[in-house]
Amino acid sequence: MLNNWKPILILLFWGTVALLAACQSDTVVESLNTSTNPNALPVGVTASPQLYFAERIGGDHVVVTAMLPLGANPVTYTPSEERVKAFGQTAVFFYTGIPTEDNWLANVQAAADGTTFTDLRDGIDMIDDN
């Protein structure tokens, strides 16, 4: 009976591997915003939750891109040099102070002469660094 399912299981396994590999690709800077405004402000954020809010607030006036690709592990993620340079082209970058930013934020800041960096923790009373 298992022999009948073997080809299907093998196909599912390799399909899953291919899908996971595609999700981990770092060659393209993802943007979920599909603004048709040619004057849209390029905005960088650390992760998807920020991306969601920035897109909802900015609408067609912004093109928002998250540093952490969808599906990336925020604890172990290290952006490629190409990705760091791409984020240097943003007009503003919003960050939150999560531990993973310590690994790459300084590199993004060094690559971004005209980018305004905004710490979203400013003005918020932190409780136990959370």
HUNORTA-V483548 format. One line per field, one symbol per residue. ss: DSSP state (H for helix, E for strand, C for the rest). A space follows every 10 residues. Layout:
BEGIN
ss = ???
END
This chain:
BEGIN
ss = CHHHHHHHHH HHHHHHHHHH HHHCCCCCCC ECCCCCCCCC EEEEECCHHH HHHHHHHHHH HEEEEECCCC CCCCCCCCCC HHHHHHHCCC CEEEECCCHH HHHCHHHHHH HCCCCEEEEC CCCCCCCCCC
END
